[in-house]
Amino acid sequence: MGLLPVSKHILPDRWDVIADLIAAARSGRGGAVVVRGEAGIGKTTLLRHALAGQDGVRVLWVNGAEFEADFAYAGVHRLTRPLHDRLGRLPARQGEDLAVAFGLGEGSAPSQFAVALALLGLLSEAASQGPVACVVDDAQWLDRASAQVLAFAARRIDAEPIAIVFGLRDPHGVDELDGLPELALSGLSDQAARDLLASRVPVPLDDQVRERILAEARGNPLALLELPRRLGPAGLAGGFGLPTPASPANRIEQSYRERVSQLSPGARMLLLIAAAEPLGDPGLLWRAADLLGVGSQAGPEAEEEGLIELGGRCRFRHPLVRSAVYAAASIADRRLVHGALAEVTDPGTDPDRRSWHRSQAAPRPDEDVAADLLRSAERARRRGGAAAEAAFLEQAASLTPDPRLRVRRSLAAARAALEAGAFETAVTLVEAAENGPIDDAGRVQAELARGQAAFFGNDAADAVSHLIRAAELDPGRARLYLLDALQAGLVVGRSSPAERTALQAARRAPAAQGERSGADELLDALVAYLDGDLTAVPVLSRLLSDVADPLWTRRLSLAALLAVELWDFALEERLAAHAVAAARTSGALVILPVGLWMQAMAAAQRGDLISASALLSEADGIAKVTGVPVHWYGHLQTAALRGRTAEAKPLIDRVLAESRARRKGWLTATAHSAAAFYANGVADHHAALEWARLALADGDLSTTSLALPELVEAAVRCGQDAVAREAFARLDEHARVAGTDWALGVRAALGALLSHEPEALHAEAVARLAASGMRAWYGRALLHQGVWLRRSGRRREALDALRAAHDLFTTMGAEGFAERARAELAAAGEQAKAATTGVLEALTGQELNIARLVATGATSREVADRLFLSPRTIDAHLRNIFKKLDITSRRQLAEIFAQQSR
């Protein structure tokens, strides 16, 4: 059949992008690009020509198929089929994970992260024999699991001889591919379009027809080739008008429909079989054709029309041919074809595809077919494909004759969709269930599903009402659901109607029945604390101390809020570390980046900006692929401590705008707290005072420890003694009840600013904050102490404290506070160097992440597994890291990080 003859009309710079990518792979540097454009614009032609004649480059090619979008890892399976003989060369666990994901073996369901790492290992293994080019055309039809793991790989091949190219049809989008380099193809120039049209139409064209074709095609090469076919010789010469303008894709598809309609019934049926079976297996195609009585002459007829290639692999000329054929067929013919394909598909080697064809062939609800789909759903779950499981369950529900059973299956499908992060799909499935004979237990499940979809889908306010309704419907578990409602309300913010509604409902919660559980204790203690009862603090602290309790693993946001509110830094770190470890083990796509962001915030509070930046880089990279919205808390804390105006102010403004748009008062309060911290750091105390007041206005959780101290210091520096003392009285009460070194150390540091005899308080603050691990506050305590000593005429002691503060701030990269310490040293008569950029600042986020892990003693393989990279990539990055830092060994790298942490 050949390629579309448009290569000479595509601009050379477009070719160069792909050519440069292949050239880079030949030299050992990997990369990826998304080639996007409307249907028929020439994406596939560009890719085929760019890869033609690339001697020594192994090309793996797969076309996304709309009918395969429900099969987990179907796209990756077909892309890597030529490499399956290499699975045995991978580390045992990676080979097993891919085998299970592809349905080639049995075992526990691998996480998508594990599959992504195994895929990277497989591509790396293939690339050890020479450069590899992976082409994923029509990526908009990829199943979600394949899109996620391929996007992971595409972002992690920079040191591998691998090129990955995605072809994406506008206006479709694939969230997982956002952020990758893009090459957007636009229409041909007017002259190029005229040249192409003239080269393909062998008869004289009426001027009016030519101009109408050019106008309708809008530079789309395939449209320029297909539109003249619809007119025929008479139309081309006689000036007959074209149909009403539509999108190029619609016009091209209509052209293909008209061409298909001119074929014999046998050829049309053969094309429909091929359209309904995306694997392109000619054996399967002809077995189904024989079953339906399609004669052998149908194949040559379809090929001669230029619509399909029937060889070792059946391939349509263009994806729009497949959609045109399938859309033009009657429902009866589609069912007939799917029924034939189900008959000829081996139930032993491909049971899921067979059950799917059976479902498409069913003219009415059929419990036998539905049960077959349920078995496919279970297999999808074992392979780790929650999205595929949801799709099979949804189809099973639609084919279930018993209406009550249909409701239960719809709710089960909604649960799987939630696990896959498909929140809109989950809500649609819940709506389907609610339209049936749903019982009280089903209504509870429906409200819970709606609540979870709203909470994780960034509408925590809406989640509150659904969770409260679930509590009303199920008094036996009402307290658990009200706890979740309260968590959602607190995320929205204490000034919101949602939070007030959740708290009122929690106050009215039915009494616990029988022996009180941890959830019962937590609900009562949390309500008491929110109502101002500080005697609840010891109960909350005790419950939080068991970080592995499912009570917290399912309520990570609430746990993080309370740990900071209760001034328990060690607990905050343990909660974050446990969340990350559990997410890595289970492959929880939603939880892992959240846990990493929590760790980053804790690292920033500890004063370890290097680790914070590395963790943020890792979390943001995962979030880009999984679609998890960014949690800004760690970013805010890091930027505030670093103290760079050009970094902190734009970030704070951005987060404030987003928090207001998303109705998240807690996020607004956190941004205000960070702004106050930043302003105090750069000695803009009047601004700090206003930011801190805003942060504390609504009493949101975590502001007691994050904003109240900033208000006290800012008020002292601004000479507002009454404001400072009132704020300190509140801080004093909370800090004494919390009783941690962080709380009592900050209490002592700020109390010293208000005391007429502060010496003992300064000493206590320095000692407690040194023990707390809160290096930023430890440095502030030293700075406060040094200033007081200088003003008291005790210059030598002042210099010791101020030098220590300056060195600490400079080492951690807290430029604002370091400048304050330098100015105080100057006032004491000693000139200190201005804060300088640390040696590690030269590293990129990825390099910083690798360097941090290697410095702990991790091997290249261990770091690769952690960051979903190949060991070869880790080693390549290490060479760059060593060069940038002017070192030659891992031991020296560890020493640099040790110096940074002192």
KATA-V866185 format. One record per backbone hydrogen bond with DSSP energy under -1.0 kcal/mol. CO is the residue of the C=O (numbers start at 1). NH is the residue of the N-H. If there is no record, write none. Layout:
# KATA-V866185
[[CO	NH] [CO	NH]]
This chain:
# KATA-V866185
[[4	6] [6	9] [7	10] [11	14] [11	15] [12	16] [13	17] [15	19] [16	20] [17	21] [18	22] [19	23] [20	24] [21	25] [22	26] [23	27] [24	29] [25	28] [31	164] [33	166] [34	183] [35	168] [36	185] [37	170] [38	41] [40	222] [42	46] [43	47] [44	48] [45	49] [46	50] [47	51] [48	52] [51	54] [53	55] [54	57] [58	133] [60	135] [62	137] [65	68] [66	69] [68	71] [71	74] [73	77] [74	78] [75	79] [76	80] [80	83] [81	84] [83	86] [84	87] [86	89] [87	90] [91	95] [92	96] [93	97] [94	98] [95	99] [96	100] [97	101] [98	102] [99	104] [99	105] [100	103] [111	115] [112	116] [113	117] [114	118] [115	119] [116	120] [117	121] [118	122] [119	123] [120	124] [121	125] [122	126] [123	127] [126	129] [127	130] [131	58] [132	163] [133	60] [134	165] [135	62] [136	167] [137	64] [138	141] [139	142] [143	147] [144	148] [145	149] [146	150] [147	151] [148	152] [149	153] [150	154] [151	155] [153	156] [157	160] [160	162] [161	132] [162	31] [163	134] [164	33] [165	136] [166	35] [167	139] [168	37] [169	172] [174	177] [175	178] [177	180] [181	34] [183	36] [189	193] [190	194] [191	195] [192	196] [193	197] [194	198] [195	199] [196	200] [197	201] [206	210] [207	211] [208	212] [209	213] [210	214] [211	215] [212	216] [213	217] [214	218] [217	220] [219	188] [220	224] [221	225] [222	226] [223	227] [228	232] [231	235] [232	236] [233	237] [234	238] [236	206] [247	251] [248	252] [249	253] [250	254] [251	255] [252	256] [253	257] [254	258] [255	259] [256	260] [257	261] [260	263] [264	268] [265	269] [266	270] [267	271] [268	272] [269	273] [270	274] [271	275] [272	276] [277	280] [280	314] [281	285] [282	286] [283	287] [284	288] [285	289] [286	290] [287	291] [288	292] [289	294] [290	293] [295	298] [297	301] [298	302] [299	303] [300	304] [301	305] [302	307] [303	306] [307	317] [309	315] [315	309] [318	321] [319	323] [320	324] [321	325] [322	326] [323	327] [324	328] [325	329] [330	334] [331	335] [332	336] [333	337] [334	338] [335	339] [336	340] [337	341] [338	342] [339	343] [340	344] [346	350] [350	354] [351	355] [352	356] [353	357] [354	358] [355	359] [356	360] [357	361] [358	362] [366	370] [367	371] [368	372] [369	373] [370	374] [371	375] [372	376] [373	377] [374	378] [375	379] [376	380] [377	381] [378	382] [379	383] [380	385] [381	384] [385	389] [386	390] [387	391] [388	392] [389	393] [390	394] [391	395] [392	396] [393	397] [394	398] [395	399] [397	400] [399	366] [402	406] [403	407] [404	408] [405	409] [406	410] [407	411] [408	412] [409	413] [410	414] [411	415] [412	416] [413	417] [414	418] [415	419] [416	420] [417	422] [418	421] [421	423] [422	426] [423	427] [424	428] [425	429] [426	430] [427	431] [428	432] [429	433] [430	434] [431	435] [433	436] [436	438] [439	443] [440	444] [441	445] [442	446] [443	447] [444	448] [445	449] [446	450] [447	451] [448	452] [449	453] [450	454] [451	455] [452	456] [453	457] [454	459] [455	458] [459	463] [460	464] [462	466] [463	467] [464	468] [465	469] [466	470] [467	471] [468	472] [469	473] [470	474] [474	477] [477	481] [478	482] [479	483] [480	484] [481	485] [482	486] [483	487] [484	488] [485	489] [486	490] [487	491] [488	492] [489	493] [491	666] [492	665] [493	496] [496	500] [497	501] [498	502] [499	503] [500	504] [501	505] [502	506] [503	507] [504	508] [506	509] [517	521] [518	522] [519	523] [520	524] [521	525] [522	526] [523	527] [524	528] [525	529] [526	530] [527	531] [528	533] [529	532] [533	536] [534	537] [536	540] [537	541] [538	542] [539	543] [540	544] [541	545] [545	547] [546	549] [549	552] [549	553] [550	554] [552	555] [555	559] [556	560] [557	561] [558	562] [559	563] [560	564] [561	565] [562	566] [563	568] [564	567] [568	572] [569	573] [570	574] [571	575] [572	576] [573	577] [574	578] [575	579] [576	580] [577	581] [578	582] [579	583] [580	584] [581	585] [582	586] [583	587] [583	588] [588	592] [591	595] [592	596] [593	597] [594	598] [595	599] [596	600] [597	601] [598	602] [599	603] [600	604] [601	605] [602	606] [603	608] [606	775] [607	609] [608	612] [609	613] [610	614] [611	615] [612	616] [613	617] [614	618] [615	619] [616	620] [617	621] [618	622] [619	623] [620	624] [621	625] [622	626] [623	627] [632	636] [633	637] [634	638] [635	639] [636	640] [637	641] [638	642] [639	643] [642	815] [644	647] [644	648] [645	649] [647	651] [648	652] [649	653] [650	654] [651	655] [652	656] [653	657] [654	658] [655	659] [656	660] [657	661] [658	662] [659	664] [664	668] [665	669] [666	670] [667	671] [668	672] [669	673] [670	674] [671	675] [672	676] [673	677] [674	678] [675	679] [676	680] [677	681] [678	682] [679	684] [680	683] [683	685] [684	688] [685	689] [686	690] [687	691] [688	692] [689	693] [690	694] [691	695] [692	696] [700	703] [702	706] [703	707] [703	708] [707	711] [708	712] [709	713] [710	714] [711	715] [712	716] [713	717] [714	718] [715	720] [716	719] [719	721] [720	724] [721	725] [722	726] [723	727] [724	728] [725	729] [726	730] [727	731] [728	732] [729	733] [730	734] [731	735] [732	736] [733	737] [734	738] [735	739] [740	744] [741	745] [742	746] [743	747] [744	748] [745	749] [746	750] [747	751] [748	752] [758	762] [759	763] [760	764] [761	765] [762	766] [763	767] [764	768] [765	769] [766	770] [767	771] [768	772] [773	775] [774	778] [775	779] [776	780] [777	781] [778	782] [779	783] [780	784] [781	785] [782	786] [783	787] [784	788] [785	789] [786	790] [787	791] [788	792] [789	794] [790	793] [793	795] [794	798] [795	799] [796	800] [797	801] [798	802] [799	803] [800	804] [801	805] [802	806] [803	807] [804	808] [805	809] [806	810] [807	811] [808	812] [809	813] [809	814] [813	815] [814	818] [815	819] [816	820] [817	821] [818	822] [819	823] [820	824] [821	825] [822	826] [823	827] [824	828] [825	830] [826	829] [838	841] [839	842] [840	843] [844	848] [845	849] [846	850] [847	851] [848	852] [849	853] [850	854] [851	855] [853	858] [854	857] [859	863] [860	864] [861	865] [862	866] [863	867] [864	869] [870	874] [871	875] [872	876] [873	877] [874	878] [875	879] [876	880] [877	881] [878	882] [879	883] [880	884] [881	885] [882	887] [889	893] [890	894] [891	895] [892	896] [893	897] [894	898] [895	899] [896	900] [897	901]]
